[in-house]
């Protein structure tokens, strides 16, 4: 079984789609697919489908959706070697259901594997390896998780969790690229990201550093002022100490067009991580990933 949830939901058995079009069975499959090879409690599925107000017939209706899914699975298995039945794929267990992937692919699992390798490479100082691995992990995303599923309580929570893991991988990939001197290539990407995540301090700090290293000091300082205005207006917060240090280091670094090496020296003097300006050495901004 091949499972994709990092974008549109797609679940295939023997290369044949078993993804239903009806909204409720689609929700059931989405939650089972995300937790493939694990038991998903009946209570979680009921909460996903009906929130805190399930009908009296909730369990019976859920069983109907499971039967519909098994019907799709059986059709996909038809003509196979007969080693797996629909009940072997969508298993009923005490207290819940389990989607048996049979050792197939899962984009979430592959993302977790690649991003973990990328983080380890980053910790080891292998910035080219980290950038490559994290870029491969992020390429698995074709859009928001469960983009075509109308989610309930459980899926909405999982979607937010998955988005946070994507942002963490993105943050580290950008940090690796900055450490490799790719600041000019990052400016366009970061322009879009800071517009999308208007109060995400680490992305703004990375944008400031990329602009400054590209000889655009005034624009880097404008980014700080816009972020500060947004934070104060929307959240009643001042920028973090690490971001303020980065702003001061840019102010003290000299006119536009300063060499990259001098920017690094200035940020280091100001007590901000040498590679990015807001690196893991301070930890302050990374702990305040407030998003709009």
C-alpha positions as a printed Julia matrix, in Angstrom:
292×3 Matrix{Float64}:
   0.0     0.0    0.0
   1.23    3.47  -0.91
   0.06    6.38   1.25
   0.31   10.12   0.52
  -1.13   12.72   2.88
   1.33   15.62   2.48
  -0.94   17.33  -0.02
  -3.99   15.62  -1.49
  -4.98   12.31   0.13
  -4.0     9.34  -2.02
  -4.04    5.74  -0.82
  -3.32    2.95  -3.32
  -3.39   -0.82  -2.99
  -1.78   -2.75  -5.85
  -1.44    0.62  -7.59
  -5.22    1.12  -7.52
  -6.81    3.99  -5.6
  -8.88    3.05  -2.59
  -9.59    6.68  -1.69
 -13.36    7.26  -1.45
 -15.03   10.4   -2.74
 -17.68   10.61   0.02
 -16.53   13.04   2.76
 -17.07   10.88   5.87
 -15.39    7.67   4.63
 -12.61    9.92   3.31
 -12.06   11.3    6.81
 -11.92    7.77   8.23
  -9.35    6.67   5.65
  -7.27    9.83   6.15
  -6.92    9.23   9.89
  -6.2     5.53   9.42
  -3.66    6.28   6.67
  -1.78    8.82   8.78
  -1.47    6.23  11.55
  -0.92    3.25   9.24
   0.09    0.04  11.05
  -1.16    1.49  14.34
  -4.51    1.0   16.03
  -6.75    4.05  15.75
  -9.33    3.98  18.58
 -13.0     3.99  17.72
 -13.38    6.98  20.04
 -10.87    8.99  17.96
 -12.67    8.15  14.73
 -16.04    9.1   16.21
 -14.63   12.39  17.48
 -13.18   13.08  14.04
 -16.52   12.46  12.33
 -18.93   14.13  14.75
 -16.91   16.14  17.28
 -18.42   16.21  20.76
 -21.97   15.5   19.58
 -22.01   12.02  18.02
 -25.39   10.51  17.12
 -26.64    7.4   18.88
 -25.89    5.45  15.74
 -22.25    6.62  15.62
 -20.65    3.18  16.04
 -23.0     1.55  13.54
 -22.43    4.33  11.02
 -18.67    4.07  11.49
 -18.9     0.33  10.79
 -20.75    1.18   7.57
 -17.91    3.48   6.49
 -15.38    0.73   7.27
 -17.36   -1.69   5.11
 -17.33    0.85   2.27
 -13.58    1.15   2.55
 -13.17   -2.62   2.58
 -15.24   -2.81  -0.57
 -12.8    -0.47  -2.31
  -9.86   -2.46  -0.94
 -11.38   -5.76  -2.14
 -11.78   -4.34  -5.65
  -8.13   -3.26  -5.63
  -7.05   -6.7   -4.45
  -9.11   -8.51  -7.09
  -6.8   -10.33  -9.45
  -3.93  -10.33  -6.98
  -2.2   -13.39  -5.55
  -4.87  -13.81  -2.85
  -2.38  -13.47   0.0
  -4.26  -10.47   1.45
  -7.96   -9.91   1.92
  -9.76   -6.66   2.62
 -10.04   -7.66   6.28
  -6.28   -8.23   6.37
  -5.71   -4.7    5.07
  -8.31   -2.89   7.19
  -8.2    -4.85  10.42
 -10.76   -4.78  13.22
  -9.09   -4.98  16.61
 -10.36   -4.56  20.18
 -11.15   -0.88  20.59
 -10.29    0.28  17.09
  -9.13   -0.29  13.52
  -5.71   -0.68  11.9
  -4.74   -0.01   8.29
  -2.09   -2.57   7.39
   0.26   -1.0    4.85
   1.98   -4.3    4.11
   5.36   -2.56   4.14
   4.36   -0.04   1.48
   5.39    3.59   1.19
   4.25    6.54   3.3
   5.23   10.11   2.5
   4.96   11.07   6.2
   7.35    8.31   7.23
   9.78    9.23   4.47
   9.6    12.89   5.46
  10.33   12.0    9.09
  13.25    9.78   8.03
  14.86   12.36   5.74
  14.33   15.29   8.09
  15.83   13.33  11.01
  18.89   12.56   8.89
  19.06   16.23   7.94
  18.97   17.35  11.57
  21.76   14.91  12.45
  23.84   16.18   9.54
  23.26   19.74  10.74
  24.37   18.83  14.27
  27.5    17.22  12.82
  28.38   20.36  10.84
  27.66   18.7    7.49
  25.79   21.65   6.01
  25.8    20.46   2.37
  24.38   17.11   3.48
  21.81   18.76   5.73
  20.64   21.11   2.97
  20.3    18.21   0.52
  18.44   15.9    2.9
  16.07   18.57   4.16
  15.37   19.73   0.61
  14.46   16.14  -0.32
  12.19   15.9    2.72
  10.39   19.15   1.9
   9.96   18.11  -1.74
   7.55   15.4   -0.54
   5.0    18.12   0.25
   2.72   19.0   -2.66
   0.47   21.27  -0.59
  -1.04   21.47   2.91
  -1.5    18.07   4.55
  -4.91   16.54   3.78
  -5.53   19.39   1.36
  -8.65   17.81  -0.14
 -10.13   16.36   3.08
 -12.68   18.25   5.15
 -11.13   17.52   8.53
 -12.69   17.27  11.95
 -11.09   17.64  15.39
  -8.49   14.9   14.99
  -7.38   15.7   11.44
  -7.23   19.44  12.14
  -4.93   18.74  15.1
  -2.76   16.42  12.99
  -2.63   18.97  10.17
  -1.29   21.62  12.56
   1.28   19.16  13.93
   2.48   18.22  10.45
   2.72   21.89   9.46
   4.96   22.52  12.47
   7.26   19.67  11.43
   7.42   21.13   7.92
   8.29   24.58   9.29
  11.04   23.13  11.48
  12.57   21.34   8.48
  12.26   24.49   6.38
  13.93   26.58   9.09
  16.88   24.19   9.28
  17.23   23.91   5.5
  17.38   27.7    5.18
  19.93   27.83   8.01
  22.07   25.24   6.21
  21.85   27.24   2.97
  22.85   30.44   4.76
  25.85   28.7    6.26
  26.8    27.66   2.72
  26.7    31.29   1.53
  23.53   30.95  -0.55
  22.02   34.19   0.76
  21.26   35.69  -2.65
  19.38   32.56  -3.75
  17.29   32.68  -0.57
  16.02   36.25  -0.85
  13.1    35.48  -3.19
  11.99   32.44  -1.18
  12.16   34.31   2.12
  10.22   37.24   0.66
   7.27   34.89   0.16
   7.71   33.11   3.49
   7.71   36.22   5.68
   4.55   37.41   3.92
   2.89   34.09   4.7
   4.17   33.79   8.29
   3.94   37.38   9.41
   5.02   36.84  13.03
   7.51   33.99  12.55
  10.63   35.56  14.04
  13.22   33.07  12.87
  12.19   33.39   9.22
  12.33   37.16   9.52
  15.79   36.97  11.1
  17.0    34.73   8.28
  15.52   37.15   5.75
  17.31   40.07   7.43
  20.62   38.26   7.27
  20.13   37.16   3.65
  19.32   40.73   2.61
  22.24   42.21   4.55
  24.73   39.73   3.13
  23.37   40.63  -0.31
  24.29   44.28   0.3
  20.7    45.35   1.09
  21.17   46.66   4.62
  18.35   49.18   4.54
  15.85   46.56   3.42
  17.06   44.21   6.16
  16.34   46.88   8.78
  12.93   47.54   7.21
  12.09   43.85   7.68
  12.8    44.19  11.4
  10.63   47.31  11.73
   7.7    45.69   9.91
   7.93   42.6   12.11
   8.1    44.7   15.27
   5.03   46.68  14.22
   3.1    43.45  13.55
   4.16   41.81  16.82
   3.26   44.83  18.93
  -0.05   45.45  17.15
  -1.28   41.85  16.89
   0.27   40.13  19.9
   1.4    42.87  22.26
   4.97   41.53  22.11
   8.35   43.06  21.36
  10.8    41.12  19.16
  12.94   38.61  21.05
  16.34   39.5   22.46
  18.1    37.48  19.75
  16.32   39.35  16.98
  17.11   42.7   18.6
  20.77   41.7   18.76
  20.69   40.86  15.07
  19.18   44.27  14.29
  21.93   46.01  16.3
  24.62   43.97  14.6
  23.3    45.06  11.18
  23.17   48.69  12.32
  26.8    48.5   13.45
  28.08   46.52  10.47
  28.5    49.45   8.09
  26.88   50.68   4.87
  25.12   48.61   2.22
  27.42   46.38   0.27
  29.39   45.16   3.31
  31.25   41.94   2.65
  29.67   38.73   3.89
  32.61   38.03   6.15
  32.1    41.34   7.97
  28.41   40.53   8.48
  29.33   37.24  10.07
  31.8    38.97  12.34
  29.24   41.57  13.37
  26.59   39.01  14.22
  29.07   36.98  16.18
  30.14   40.05  18.15
  26.53   40.81  18.92
  26.12   37.37  20.46
  24.04   35.92  17.61
  24.82   32.61  15.91
  27.57   33.04  13.33
  25.96   31.03  10.55
  22.51   32.53  10.51
  22.32   35.3   13.03
  19.61   33.38  14.93
  21.22   29.97  15.13
  20.87   27.18  17.66
  23.5    28.85  19.83
  20.96   31.34  21.18
  17.81   29.25  20.95
  15.71   32.31  21.79
  14.02   32.88  18.47
  13.58   29.22  17.64
  11.6    28.83  20.85
   9.24   31.61  19.79
   7.92   30.37  16.47
   4.71   32.37  16.76
   2.77   32.22  13.49
   0.04   34.36  12.08
